[in-house]
Amino acid sequence: MPDFGYFLSCEEHTPAELVDQARMAEQAGFDSLWISDHYHPWNDRQGQSAFVWNVIGALSQAVSLPVETAVTCPLIRTHPAVIAQAAATSAAQLGGRFRLGVGTGEALNEHVLGTAWPEASVRLEMLEEALQIIRQLFTGEQTSHHGKHYTVQNARLYTLPDEQVPIDVSAFGPQAAETAARIGDGLITMMPDPAQVERFRRGGGGAKPVQGGLKVCWGSDRQEAVRTAHRLWANEQLPGELPQILPTPHHFEQASELVTEDQVASAVPCGDDPDAHTEALAAFVDAGFDTVYVNQIGKDQRGFFDFYRTKVLPQLRGWRSPKHRTGGERPWNEQQRRPGSL
């Protein structure tokens, strides 16, 4: 049985709210925390975008749960040498309870310094070089690097955790999954797709951890919950590479006008039916994930945590896959996916 974590959304909540949610997550019985790393929210209605490393410092003092960025882009906006220092400090603060989740990012966050946004294959190449730099700096040795994309000169990290920081790589398609298997300590993906998990494991991922996550909107009025999910996170249903290339929240708002409430209702568990929430997360269990993270959309966080503590987590921890109960494969909802490209 996998662990179940809570996904803190820096795009939707203030730093103080995020710390409060982390405390509630621990009290509700969640096993770990993800936290997003963005410069912008996806749209103005979400309304926040805290600097993730400050919040992680606060989390280290507020809760005893493991924490992981989901995900940090160490390519353009922030140099990999600086990410290495931030991650090492976070791991030292958290006493070994920190994992660095990385990915190739989105123009929404990475274009802000006026740098050109590379195509996807180049970003994968940059990510591989960035991880070489980060891992070398994690050794505590003085590092110089003169590569195709990055230069580091006489850099050394003095504040380090006792153990090496694991680095998990985000992937949404075949090429990225193969790269993650080769260069990552684990896989992050937002689709409960057993084929993706198998591709990662056969490509060299072996027994490395596979983590996934999804958004839900708990509420006593299902239609109101659907409206809330549509208003705040319609961008989740945008297809293909579009989420990676749009440069501003305003562009996402324009594109999200094409997403209907019905699309959101079919893709996001909404309302207060515990079976609907349980089955959405159990799709990841059936697909072979090691940890599943869930994020509550909207302001009623306390109601969500009470609901999951009493109704959902107990069901999940007793879950038996329908394929084991009936001998048939459990279908997974193909609309429950985070769009990707590679």
Phi and psi in degrees as GROMACS dihedral restraints (atoms count N, CA, C in turn):
[ dihedral_restraints ]
;  ai    aj    ak    al  type     phi  dphi    fc
    3     4     5     6     1   -72.9    20    10
    4     5     6     7     1   170.0    20    10
    6     7     8     9     1   -83.8    20    10
    7     8     9    10     1   162.3    20    10
    9    10    11    12     1  -127.3    20    10
   10    11    12    13     1   125.5    20    10
   12    13    14    15     1  -118.1    20    10
   13    14    15    16     1   170.7    20    10
   15    16    17    18     1  -111.0    20    10
   16    17    18    19     1   140.0    20    10
   18    19    20    21     1  -104.1    20    10
   19    20    21    22     1   109.7    20    10
   21    22    23    24     1   -81.2    20    10
   22    23    24    25     1   128.0    20    10
   24    25    26    27     1  -102.6    20    10
   25    26    27    28     1   103.8    20    10
   27    28    29    30     1   -67.3    20    10
   28    29    30    31     1   -19.2    20    10
   30    31    32    33     1   -76.1    20    10
   31    32    33    34     1   -20.0    20    10
   33    34    35    36     1  -115.1    20    10
   34    35    36    37     1   -12.6    20    10
   36    37    38    39     1  -137.4    20    10
   37    38    39    40     1   152.3    20    10
   39    40    41    42     1   -72.5    20    10
   40    41    42    43     1   162.9    20    10
   42    43    44    45     1   -55.8    20    10
   43    44    45    46     1   -43.1    20    10
   45    46    47    48     1   -63.5    20    10
   46    47    48    49     1   -39.8    20    10
   48    49    50    51     1   -64.8    20    10
   49    50    51    52     1   -37.9    20    10
   51    52    53    54     1   -63.7    20    10
   52    53    54    55     1   -41.5    20    10
   54    55    56    57     1   -65.4    20    10
   55    56    57    58     1   -41.2    20    10
   57    58    59    60     1   -61.3    20    10
   58    59    60    61     1   -42.1    20    10
   60    61    62    63     1   -64.0    20    10
   61    62    63    64     1   -38.2    20    10
   63    64    65    66     1   -61.7    20    10
   64    65    66    67     1   -42.5    20    10
   66    67    68    69     1   -62.4    20    10
   67    68    69    70     1   -44.6    20    10
   69    70    71    72     1   -64.4    20    10
   70    71    72    73     1   -36.4    20    10
   72    73    74    75     1   -62.8    20    10
   73    74    75    76     1   -43.6    20    10
   75    76    77    78     1   -63.3    20    10
   76    77    78    79     1   -43.5    20    10
   78    79    80    81     1   -65.6    20    10
   79    80    81    82     1   -31.2    20    10
   81    82    83    84     1   -78.5    20    10
   82    83    84    85     1   -12.0    20    10
   84    85    86    87     1   103.2    20    10
   85    86    87    88     1    10.2    20    10
   87    88    89    90     1   -69.4    20    10
   88    89    90    91     1   151.2    20    10
   90    91    92    93     1   -92.8    20    10
   91    92    93    94     1   -23.0    20    10
   93    94    95    96     1  -164.3    20    10
   94    95    96    97     1   175.0    20    10
   96    97    98    99     1  -130.1    20    10
   97    98    99   100     1   137.1    20    10
   99   100   101   102     1  -102.5    20    10
  100   101   102   103     1   152.7    20    10
  102   103   104   105     1  -143.0    20    10
  103   104   105   106     1   133.6    20    10
  105   106   107   108     1   -76.2    20    10
  106   107   108   109     1   156.2    20    10
  108   109   110   111     1  -128.9    20    10
  109   110   111   112     1    98.8    20    10
  111   112   113   114     1  -132.4    20    10
  112   113   114   115     1   151.3    20    10
  114   115   116   117     1   -89.5    20    10
  115   116   117   118     1   -36.6    20    10
  117   118   119   120     1  -119.1    20    10
  118   119   120   121     1   154.3    20    10
  120   121   122   123     1   -73.2    20    10
  121   122   123   124     1   170.8    20    10
  123   124   125   126     1   -74.5    20    10
  124   125   126   127     1   -26.4    20    10
  126   127   128   129     1  -153.7    20    10
  127   128   129   130     1   163.6    20    10
  129   130   131   132     1   -67.2    20    10
  130   131   132   133     1   -24.7    20    10
  132   133   134   135     1   -66.9    20    10
  133   134   135   136     1   -30.8    20    10
  135   136   137   138     1   -64.6    20    10
  136   137   138   139     1   -46.8    20    10
  138   139   140   141     1    85.9    20    10
  139   140   141   142     1     0.0    20    10
  141   142   143   144     1  -136.4    20    10
  142   143   144   145     1   168.8    20    10
  144   145   146   147     1  -176.3    20    10
  145   146   147   148     1    72.4    20    10
  147   148   149   150     1   -69.7    20    10
  148   149   150   151     1   155.9    20    10
  150   151   152   153     1   -74.1    20    10
  151   152   153   154     1   113.4    20    10
  153   154   155   156     1   -61.2    20    10
  154   155   156   157     1   -33.4    20    10
  156   157   158   159     1   -70.1    20    10
  157   158   159   160     1   -32.6    20    10
  159   160   161   162     1   -63.1    20    10
  160   161   162   163     1   -43.6    20    10
  162   163   164   165     1   -65.8    20    10
  163   164   165   166     1   -39.4    20    10
  165   166   167   168     1   -61.1    20    10
  166   167   168   169     1   -38.8    20    10
  168   169   170   171     1   -59.0    20    10
  169   170   171   172     1   -41.7    20    10
  171   172   173   174     1   -67.0    20    10
  172   173   174   175     1   -40.3    20    10
  174   175   176   177     1   -61.4    20    10
  175   176   177   178     1   -34.8    20    10
  177   178   179   180     1   -62.3    20    10
  178   179   180   181     1   -25.7    20    10
  180   181   182   183     1   -96.0    20    10
  181   182   183   184     1   -14.8    20    10
  183   184   185   186     1   -98.8    20    10
  184   185   186   187     1   -31.2    20    10
  186   187   188   189     1  -137.7    20    10
  187   188   189   190     1   166.1    20    10
  189   190   191   192     1  -106.0    20    10
  190   191   192   193     1     8.6    20    10
  192   193   194   195     1   -78.6    20    10
  193   194   195   196     1   149.7    20    10
  195   196   197   198     1   -64.0    20    10
  196   197   198   199     1   151.1    20    10
  198   199   200   201     1  -131.0    20    10
  199   200   201   202     1   141.0    20    10
  201   202   203   204     1  -141.2    20    10
  202   203   204   205     1   140.9    20    10
  204   205   206   207     1   -77.1    20    10
  205   206   207   208     1   136.9    20    10
  207   208   209   210     1  -140.0    20    10
  208   209   210   211     1    86.1    20    10
  210   211   212   213     1  -131.3    20    10
  211   212   213   214     1   163.0    20    10
  213   214   215   216     1   -91.9    20    10
  214   215   216   217     1   138.4    20    10
  216   217   218   219     1  -104.4    20    10
  217   218   219   220     1   108.5    20    10
  219   220   221   222     1   -95.2    20    10
  220   221   222   223     1    38.2    20    10
  222   223   224   225     1  -107.3    20    10
  223   224   225   226     1   -51.5    20    10
  225   226   227   228     1  -126.3    20    10
  226   227   228   229     1   -60.9    20    10
  228   229   230   231     1   -60.7    20    10
  229   230   231   232     1   -38.3    20    10
  231   232   233   234     1  -130.6    20    10
  232   233   234   235     1   126.6    20    10
  234   235   236   237     1   -65.1    20    10
  235   236   237   238     1   143.7    20    10
  237   238   239   240     1   -57.6    20    10
  238   239   240   241     1   -28.9    20    10
  240   241   242   243     1   -66.0    20    10
  241   242   243   244     1   -34.5    20    10
  243   244   245   246     1   -75.0    20    10
  244   245   246   247     1   -40.2    20    10
  246   247   248   249     1   -59.4    20    10
  247   248   249   250     1   -40.7    20    10
  249   250   251   252     1   -59.3    20    10
  250   251   252   253     1   -43.7    20    10
  252   253   254   255     1   -64.9    20    10
  253   254   255   256     1   -43.8    20    10
  255   256   257   258     1   -62.1    20    10
  256   257   258   259     1   -44.0    20    10
  258   259   260   261     1   -68.2    20    10
  259   260   261   262     1   -41.3    20    10
  261   262   263   264     1   -63.9    20    10
  262   263   264   265     1   -41.5    20    10
  264   265   266   267     1   -64.5    20    10
  265   266   267   268     1   -42.9    20    10
  267   268   269   270     1   -60.6    20    10
  268   269   270   271     1   -43.0    20    10
  270   271   272   273     1   -65.6    20    10
  271   272   273   274     1   -37.4    20    10
  273   274   275   276     1   -65.7    20    10
  274   275   276   277     1   -42.1    20    10
  276   277   278   279     1   -63.0    20    10
  277   278   279   280     1   -39.3    20    10
  279   280   281   282     1   -87.5    20    10
  280   281   282   283     1     1.8    20    10
  282   283   284   285     1    62.1    20    10
  283   284   285   286     1    40.7    20    10
  285   286   287   288     1    88.3    20    10
  286   287   288   289     1     5.0    20    10
  288   289   290   291     1   -98.1    20    10
  289   290   291   292     1    33.9    20    10
  291   292   293   294     1  -127.6    20    10
  292   293   294   295     1   135.5    20    10
  294   295   296   297     1  -121.9    20    10
  295   296   297   298     1   143.5    20    10
  297   298   299   300     1   -97.7    20    10
  298   299   300   301     1   112.7    20    10
  300   301   302   303     1   -94.2    20    10
  301   302   303   304     1   129.7    20    10
  303   304   305   306     1  -128.9    20    10
  304   305   306   307     1   158.4    20    10
  306   307   308   309     1  -158.2    20    10
  307   308   309   310     1  -178.9    20    10
  309   310   311   312     1   -89.5    20    10
  310   311   312   313     1    -1.0    20    10
  312   313   314   315     1    79.2    20    10
  313   314   315   316     1  -174.0    20    10
  315   316   317   318     1  -135.3    20    10
  316   317   318   319     1   149.0    20    10
  318   319   320   321     1   -58.0    20    10
  319   320   321   322     1   -31.8    20    10
  321   322   323   324     1   -46.9    20    10
  322   323   324   325     1   -40.1    20    10
  324   325   326   327     1  -102.9    20    10
  325   326   327   328     1   -31.9    20    10
  327   328   329   330     1   -91.9    20    10
  328   329   330   331     1   -13.6    20    10
  330   331   332   333     1   -86.0    20    10
  331   332   333   334     1    -1.9    20    10
  333   334   335   336     1   -66.3    20    10
  334   335   336   337     1   -18.9    20    10
  336   337   338   339     1   -91.4    20    10
  337   338   339   340     1     4.5    20    10
  339   340   341   342     1    84.9    20    10
  340   341   342   343     1    10.9    20    10
  342   343   344   345     1   -82.0    20    10
  343   344   345   346     1   145.3    20    10
  345   346   347   348     1   -60.9    20    10
  346   347   348   349     1   145.5    20    10
  348   349   350   351     1   -93.5    20    10
  349   350   351   352     1   111.6    20    10
  351   352   353   354     1   -72.3    20    10
  352   353   354   355     1   160.8    20    10
  354   355   356   357     1   -71.2    20    10
  355   356   357   358     1   165.8    20    10
  357   358   359   360     1   -60.0    20    10
  358   359   360   361     1   -41.9    20    10
  360   361   362   363     1   -64.7    20    10
  361   362   363   364     1   -34.8    20    10
  363   364   365   366     1   -69.3    20    10
  364   365   366   367     1   -38.3    20    10
  366   367   368   369     1   -64.9    20    10
  367   368   369   370     1   -37.7    20    10
  369   370   371   372     1   -63.1    20    10
  370   371   372   373     1   -40.2    20    10
  372   373   374   375     1   -62.9    20    10
  373   374   375   376     1   -42.8    20    10
  375   376   377   378     1   -64.5    20    10
  376   377   378   379     1   -38.8    20    10
  378   379   380   381     1   -62.9    20    10
  379   380   381   382     1   -41.7    20    10
  381   382   383   384     1   -62.9    20    10
  382   383   384   385     1   -43.4    20    10
  384   385   386   387     1   -66.7    20    10
  385   386   387   388     1   -39.5    20    10
  387   388   389   390     1   -60.0    20    10
  388   389   390   391     1   -41.6    20    10
  390   391   392   393     1   -69.0    20    10
  391   392   393   394     1   -31.2    20    10
  393   394   395   396     1   -60.9    20    10
  394   395   396   397     1   -43.5    20    10
  396   397   398   399     1   -65.9    20    10
  397   398   399   400     1   -47.6    20    10
  399   400   401   402     1   -60.9    20    10
  400   401   402   403     1   -45.8    20    10
  402   403   404   405     1   -66.0    20    10
  403   404   405   406     1   -36.8    20    10
  405   406   407   408     1   -65.3    20    10
  406   407   408   409     1   -42.5    20    10
  408   409   410   411     1   -65.9    20    10
  409   410   411   412     1   -32.6    20    10
  411   412   413   414     1   -62.5    20    10
  412   413   414   415     1   -18.1    20    10
  414   415   416   417     1   -72.3    20    10
  415   416   417   418     1   -17.5    20    10
  417   418   419   420     1    84.5    20    10
  418   419   420   421     1     1.5    20    10
  420   421   422   423     1   -87.4    20    10
  421   422   423   424     1   153.3    20    10
  423   424   425   426     1   -64.5    20    10
  424   425   426   427     1   132.7    20    10
  426   427   428   429     1  -126.0    20    10
  427   428   429   430     1   132.1    20    10
  429   430   431   432     1  -126.2    20    10
  430   431   432   433     1   141.0    20    10
  432   433   434   435     1  -146.1    20    10
  433   434   435   436     1   130.2    20    10
  435   436   437   438     1  -129.3    20    10
  436   437   438   439     1    89.9    20    10
  438   439   440   441     1  -111.6    20    10
  439   440   441   442     1  -169.5    20    10
  441   442   443   444     1   -68.3    20    10
  442   443   444   445     1   -37.0    20    10
  444   445   446   447     1  -113.7    20    10
  445   446   447   448     1   -22.5    20    10
  447   448   449   450     1  -136.6    20    10
  448   449   450   451     1   150.1    20    10
  450   451   452   453     1  -125.4    20    10
  451   452   453   454     1   134.8    20    10
  453   454   455   456     1  -132.1    20    10
  454   455   456   457     1   135.6    20    10
  456   457   458   459     1  -131.4    20    10
  457   458   459   460     1   118.3    20    10
  459   460   461   462     1    52.9    20    10
  460   461   462   463     1    44.3    20    10
  462   463   464   465     1   -98.3    20    10
  463   464   465   466     1   141.4    20    10
  465   466   467   468     1  -147.9    20    10
  466   467   468   469     1   135.2    20    10
  468   469   470   471     1   -93.2    20    10
  469   470   471   472     1   127.1    20    10
  471   472   473   474     1  -100.2    20    10
  472   473   474   475     1   -28.8    20    10
  474   475   476   477     1   -96.6    20    10
  475   476   477   478     1   111.2    20    10
  477   478   479   480     1  -135.2    20    10
  478   479   480   481     1   151.6    20    10
  480   481   482   483     1   -75.6    20    10
  481   482   483   484     1   170.0    20    10
  483   484   485   486     1   -70.0    20    10
  484   485   486   487     1   -28.1    20    10
  486   487   488   489     1  -123.6    20    10
  487   488   489   490     1   156.1    20    10
  489   490   491   492     1   -57.9    20    10
  490   491   492   493     1   139.9    20    10
  492   493   494   495     1   -79.8    20    10
  493   494   495   496     1   121.3    20    10
  495   496   497   498     1   -67.7    20    10
  496   497   498   499     1   145.0    20    10
  498   499   500   501     1  -122.5    20    10
  499   500   501   502     1   114.9    20    10
  501   502   503   504     1  -100.1    20    10
  502   503   504   505     1   144.1    20    10
  504   505   506   507     1  -113.8    20    10
  505   506   507   508     1   131.4    20    10
  507   508   509   510     1   -81.6    20    10
  508   509   510   511     1   138.3    20    10
  510   511   512   513     1  -151.4    20    10
  511   512   513   514     1   141.3    20    10
  513   514   515   516     1  -125.5    20    10
  514   515   516   517     1     1.2    20    10
  516   517   518   519     1  -148.3    20    10
  517   518   519   520     1   176.3    20    10
  519   520   521   522     1   -59.1    20    10
  520   521   522   523     1   -47.5    20    10
  522   523   524   525     1   -65.3    20    10
  523   524   525   526     1   -43.8    20    10
  525   526   527   528     1   -66.8    20    10
  526   527   528   529     1   -36.0    20    10
  528   529   530   531     1   -64.2    20    10
  529   530   531   532     1   -39.6    20    10
  531   532   533   534     1   -66.2    20    10
  532   533   534   535     1   -39.3    20    10
  534   535   536   537     1   -64.4    20    10
  535   536   537   538     1   -43.9    20    10
  537   538   539   540     1   -59.7    20    10
  538   539   540   541     1   -40.8    20    10
  540   541   542   543     1   -62.7    20    10
  541   542   543   544     1   -34.1    20    10
  543   544   545   546     1   -83.0    20    10
  544   545   546   547     1   -39.1    20    10
  546   547   548   549     1  -112.1    20    10
  547   548   549   550     1    -9.1    20    10
  549   550   551   552     1  -101.3    20    10
  550   551   552   553     1   161.5    20    10
  552   553   554   555     1   -92.4    20    10
  553   554   555   556     1    -1.7    20    10
  555   556   557   558     1  -177.6    20    10
  556   557   558   559     1   171.8    20    10
  558   559   560   561     1  -115.3    20    10
  559   560   561   562     1   138.9    20    10
  561   562   563   564     1  -118.4    20    10
  562   563   564   565     1   127.3    20    10
  564   565   566   567     1  -152.6    20    10
  565   566   567   568     1   155.0    20    10
  567   568   569   570     1  -108.7    20    10
  568   569   570   571     1    16.5    20    10
  570   571   572   573     1  -117.3    20    10
  571   572   573   574     1   132.6    20    10
  573   574   575   576     1   -80.7    20    10
  574   575   576   577     1    60.8    20    10
  576   577   578   579     1  -106.0    20    10
  577   578   579   580     1   107.9    20    10
  579   580   581   582     1   -61.7    20    10
  580   581   582   583     1   -28.5    20    10
  582   583   584   585     1   -65.7    20    10
  583   584   585   586     1   -37.7    20    10
  585   586   587   588     1   -66.9    20    10
  586   587   588   589     1   -41.5    20    10
  588   589   590   591     1   -62.6    20    10
  589   590   591   592     1   -44.9    20    10
  591   592   593   594     1   -64.3    20    10
  592   593   594   595     1   -39.6    20    10
  594   595   596   597     1   -61.6    20    10
  595   596   597   598     1   -42.5    20    10
  597   598   599   600     1   -63.8    20    10
  598   599   600   601     1   -46.0    20    10
  600   601   602   603     1   -67.9    20    10
  601   602   603   604     1   -42.3    20    10
  603   604   605   606     1   -71.7    20    10
  604   605   606   607     1   -24.7    20    10
  606   607   608   609     1   -81.3    20    10
  607   608   609   610     1     2.3    20    10
  609   610   611   612     1   124.7    20    10
  610   611   612   613     1    -4.1    20    10
  612   613   614   615     1   -71.7    20    10
  613   614   615   616     1   -27.9    20    10
  615   616   617   618     1    50.6    20    10
  616   617   618   619     1  -124.8    20    10
  618   619   620   621     1   -93.3    20    10
  619   620   621   622     1    10.9    20    10
  621   622   623   624     1   -60.3    20    10
  622   623   624   625     1   148.7    20    10
  624   625   626   627     1   -67.7    20    10
  625   626   627   628     1   143.1    20    10
  627   628   629   630     1  -115.8    20    10
  628   629   630   631     1   126.1    20    10
  630   631   632   633     1  -123.5    20    10
  631   632   633   634     1   143.8    20    10
  633   634   635   636     1  -142.4    20    10
  634   635   636   637     1   170.6    20    10
  636   637   638   639     1  -159.0    20    10
  637   638   639   640     1   164.1    20    10
  639   640   641   642     1  -152.6    20    10
  640   641   642   643     1   163.6    20    10
  642   643   644   645     1  -102.8    20    10
  643   644   645   646     1   147.5    20    10
  645   646   647   648     1  -135.4    20    10
  646   647   648   649     1   167.1    20    10
  648   649   650   651     1  -137.0    20    10
  649   650   651   652     1    94.5    20    10
  651   652   653   654     1   -74.1    20    10
  652   653   654   655     1   143.0    20    10
  654   655   656   657     1   179.7    20    10
  655   656   657   658     1   152.9    20    10
  657   658   659   660     1   -71.0    20    10
  658   659   660   661     1   -22.9    20    10
  660   661   662   663     1  -107.7    20    10
  661   662   663   664     1   106.0    20    10
  663   664   665   666     1   -61.0    20    10
  664   665   666   667     1   -43.0    20    10
  666   667   668   669     1   -64.5    20    10
  667   668   669   670     1   -36.8    20    10
  669   670   671   672     1   -66.4    20    10
  670   671   672   673     1   -38.0    20    10
  672   673   674   675     1   -63.9    20    10
  673   674   675   676     1   -40.2    20    10
  675   676   677   678     1   -61.4    20    10
  676   677   678   679     1   -44.3    20    10
  678   679   680   681     1   -62.5    20    10
  679   680   681   682     1   -39.1    20    10
  681   682   683   684     1   -64.7    20    10
  682   683   684   685     1   -45.7    20    10
  684   685   686   687     1   -62.3    20    10
  685   686   687   688     1   -39.8    20    10
  687   688   689   690     1   -67.7    20    10
  688   689   690   691     1   -42.5    20    10
  690   691   692   693     1   -64.6    20    10
  691   692   693   694     1   -40.3    20    10
  693   694   695   696     1   -94.4    20    10
  694   695   696   697     1   -32.4    20    10
  696   697   698   699     1  -134.8    20    10
  697   698   699   700     1    31.9    20    10
  699   700   701   702     1   -58.9    20    10
  700   701   702   703     1   -27.0    20    10
  702   703   704   705     1   -58.8    20    10
  703   704   705   706     1   -23.7    20    10
  705   706   707   708     1   -61.0    20    10
  706   707   708   709     1   -22.6    20    10
  708   709   710   711     1   -97.4    20    10
  709   710   711   712     1     6.2    20    10
  711   712   713   714     1   -70.4    20    10
  712   713   714   715     1   139.5    20    10
  714   715   716   717     1   -89.1    20    10
  715   716   717   718     1   161.7    20    10
  717   718   719   720     1    57.3    20    10
  718   719   720   721     1  -138.8    20    10
  720   721   722   723     1   -86.0    20    10
  721   722   723   724     1    -2.2    20    10
  723   724   725   726     1   -53.8    20    10
  724   725   726   727     1   -45.3    20    10
  726   727   728   729     1   -63.7    20    10
  727   728   729   730     1   -16.7    20    10
  729   730   731   732     1   -89.9    20    10
  730   731   732   733     1   -14.6    20    10
  732   733   734   735     1  -115.4    20    10
  733   734   735   736     1   -17.9    20    10
  735   736   737   738     1   -69.1    20    10
  736   737   738   739     1   134.5    20    10
  738   739   740   741     1   -92.5    20    10
  739   740   741   742     1   -19.5    20    10
  741   742   743   744     1  -136.9    20    10
  742   743   744   745     1   158.1    20    10
  744   745   746   747     1   -55.4    20    10
  745   746   747   748     1   -34.9    20    10
  747   748   749   750     1   -62.8    20    10
  748   749   750   751     1   -39.3    20    10
  750   751   752   753     1   -64.5    20    10
  751   752   753   754     1   -38.4    20    10
  753   754   755   756     1   -65.2    20    10
  754   755   756   757     1   -37.7    20    10
  756   757   758   759     1   -62.7    20    10
  757   758   759   760     1   -40.7    20    10
  759   760   761   762     1   -63.9    20    10
  760   761   762   763     1   -47.8    20    10
  762   763   764   765     1   -65.7    20    10
  763   764   765   766     1   -34.7    20    10
  765   766   767   768     1   -70.4    20    10
  766   767   768   769     1   -13.5    20    10
  768   769   770   771     1   -62.8    20    10
  769   770   771   772     1   -19.4    20    10
  771   772   773   774     1   -81.2    20    10
  772   773   774   775     1   -12.0    20    10
  774   775   776   777     1   -92.4    20    10
  775   776   777   778     1   127.1    20    10
  777   778   779   780     1   -93.9    20    10
  778   779   780   781     1   163.0    20    10
  780   781   782   783     1   -62.4    20    10
  781   782   783   784     1   -35.0    20    10
  783   784   785   786     1   -63.8    20    10
  784   785   786   787     1   -38.4    20    10
  786   787   788   789     1   -62.2    20    10
  787   788   789   790     1   -43.7    20    10
  789   790   791   792     1   -65.0    20    10
  790   791   792   793     1   -43.2    20    10
  792   793   794   795     1   -61.1    20    10
  793   794   795   796     1   -32.8    20    10
  795   796   797   798     1   -82.8    20    10
  796   797   798   799     1   -16.7    20    10
  798   799   800   801     1  -106.6    20    10
  799   800   801   802     1   -24.2    20    10
  801   802   803   804     1  -116.9    20    10
  802   803   804   805     1   125.1    20    10
  804   805   806   807     1   -63.1    20    10
  805   806   807   808     1   119.6    20    10
  807   808   809   810     1  -126.6    20    10
  808   809   810   811     1   149.9    20    10
  810   811   812   813     1    98.4    20    10
  811   812   813   814     1  -163.4    20    10
  813   814   815   816     1  -120.4    20    10
  814   815   816   817     1    25.4    20    10
  816   817   818   819     1   -84.8    20    10
  817   818   819   820     1   109.2    20    10
  819   820   821   822     1   -61.3    20    10
  820   821   822   823     1   -30.0    20    10
  822   823   824   825     1   -65.3    20    10
  823   824   825   826     1   -38.5    20    10
  825   826   827   828     1   -63.5    20    10
  826   827   828   829     1   -42.6    20    10
  828   829   830   831     1   -67.9    20    10
  829   830   831   832     1   -44.3    20    10
  831   832   833   834     1   -60.8    20    10
  832   833   834   835     1   -45.5    20    10
  834   835   836   837     1   -68.0    20    10
  835   836   837   838     1   -33.2    20    10
  837   838   839   840     1   -65.3    20    10
  838   839   840   841     1   -42.8    20    10
  840   841   842   843     1   -74.2    20    10
  841   842   843   844     1   -34.4    20    10
  843   844   845   846     1   -66.7    20    10
  844   845   846   847     1   -21.6    20    10
  846   847   848   849     1   -59.0    20    10
  847   848   849   850     1   -34.5    20    10
  849   850   851   852     1   -71.2    20    10
  850   851   852   853     1   -38.1    20    10
  852   853   854   855     1   -59.1    20    10
  853   854   855   856     1   -48.2    20    10
  855   856   857   858     1   -62.5    20    10
  856   857   858   859     1   -29.7    20    10
  858   859   860   861     1   -83.2    20    10
  859   860   861   862     1    -4.0    20    10
  861   862   863   864     1    96.5    20    10
  862   863   864   865     1    22.3    20    10
  864   865   866   867     1   -78.5    20    10
  865   866   867   868     1   150.4    20    10
  867   868   869   870     1   -92.3    20    10
  868   869   870   871     1   -32.0    20    10
  870   871   872   873     1  -140.6    20    10
  871   872   873   874     1   138.1    20    10
  873   874   875   876     1  -124.1    20    10
  874   875   876   877     1   128.7    20    10
  876   877   878   879     1  -110.4    20    10
  877   878   879   880     1   142.8    20    10
  879   880   881   882     1  -127.6    20    10
  880   881   882   883     1   140.3    20    10
  882   883   884   885     1  -121.0    20    10
  883   884   885   886     1   131.0    20    10
  885   886   887   888     1   -88.0    20    10
  886   887   888   889     1   124.1    20    10
  888   889   890   891     1   -82.7    20    10
  889   890   891   892     1   133.7    20    10
  891   892   893   894     1   102.5    20    10
  892   893   894   895     1  -176.1    20    10
  894   895   896   897     1   -87.9    20    10
  895   896   897   898     1   -22.5    20    10
  897   898   899   900     1   -82.1    20    10
  898   899   900   901     1    68.8    20    10
  900   901   902   903     1   -73.9    20    10
  901   902   903   904     1   -40.4    20    10
  903   904   905   906     1   -63.2    20    10
  904   905   906   907     1   -42.0    20    10
  906   907   908   909     1   -61.1    20    10
  907   908   909   910     1   -40.5    20    10
  909   910   911   912     1   -60.2    20    10
  910   911   912   913     1   -49.3    20    10
  912   913   914   915     1   -65.8    20    10
  913   914   915   916     1   -37.2    20    10
  915   916   917   918     1   -62.7    20    10
  916   917   918   919     1   -42.0    20    10
  918   919   920   921     1   -63.0    20    10
  919   920   921   922     1   -46.4    20    10
  921   922   923   924     1   -70.5    20    10
  922   923   924   925     1   -36.7    20    10
  924   925   926   927     1   -62.9    20    10
  925   926   927   928     1   -39.5    20    10
  927   928   929   930     1   -98.4    20    10
  928   929   930   931     1   -29.1    20    10
  930   931   932   933     1  -113.4    20    10
  931   932   933   934     1   -34.9    20    10
  933   934   935   936     1  -103.7    20    10
  934   935   936   937     1   -53.6    20    10
  936   937   938   939     1   -58.4    20    10
  937   938   939   940     1   -39.8    20    10
  939   940   941   942     1   -61.3    20    10
  940   941   942   943     1   -37.8    20    10
  942   943   944   945     1   -66.0    20    10
  943   944   945   946     1   -43.6    20    10
  945   946   947   948     1   -63.0    20    10
  946   947   948   949     1   -38.2    20    10
  948   949   950   951     1   -76.7    20    10
  949   950   951   952     1    -8.3    20    10
  951   952   953   954     1  -111.2    20    10
  952   953   954   955     1    13.3    20    10
  954   955   956   957     1   -68.0    20    10
  955   956   957   958     1   134.2    20    10
  957   958   959   960     1  -119.3    20    10
  958   959   960   961     1   126.3    20    10
  960   961   962   963     1   -56.3    20    10
  961   962   963   964     1   136.3    20    10
  963   964   965   966     1   -55.4    20    10
  964   965   966   967     1   -28.8    20    10
  966   967   968   969     1   -67.7    20    10
  967   968   969   970     1   -24.2    20    10
  969   970   971   972     1   -83.4    20    10
  970   971   972   973     1   -28.2    20    10
  972   973   974   975     1   -83.3    20    10
  973   974   975   976     1   -32.5    20    10
  975   976   977   978     1  -119.2    20    10
  976   977   978   979     1   -12.0    20    10
  978   979   980   981     1    85.3    20    10
  979   980   981   982     1    -1.0    20    10
  981   982   983   984     1  -107.9    20    10
  982   983   984   985     1   160.0    20    10
  984   985   986   987     1   -77.5    20    10
  985   986   987   988     1   142.6    20    10
  987   988   989   990     1   -85.7    20    10
  988   989   990   991     1   122.2    20    10
  990   991   992   993     1   -69.4    20    10
  991   992   993   994     1   146.3    20    10
  993   994   995   996     1  -114.4    20    10
  994   995   996   997     1   147.8    20    10
  996   997   998   999     1   -72.7    20    10
  997   998   999  1000     1   111.2    20    10
  999  1000  1001  1002     1   -65.8    20    10
 1000  1001  1002  1003     1   -15.6    20    10
 1002  1003  1004  1005     1   -82.9    20    10
 1003  1004  1005  1006     1   -10.9    20    10
 1005  1006  1007  1008     1   -85.7    20    10
 1006  1007  1008  1009     1    78.1    20    10
 1008  1009  1010  1011     1  -148.8    20    10
 1009  1010  1011  1012     1   150.2    20    10
 1011  1012  1013  1014     1   -96.1    20    10
 1012  1013  1014  1015     1   117.5    20    10
 1014  1015  1016  1017     1   -57.2    20    10
 1015  1016  1017  1018     1   141.0    20    10
 1017  1018  1019  1020     1  -140.0    20    10
 1018  1019  1020  1021     1  -170.1    20    10
 1020  1021  1022  1023     1  -129.5    20    10
 1021  1022  1023  1024     1   -38.7    20    10
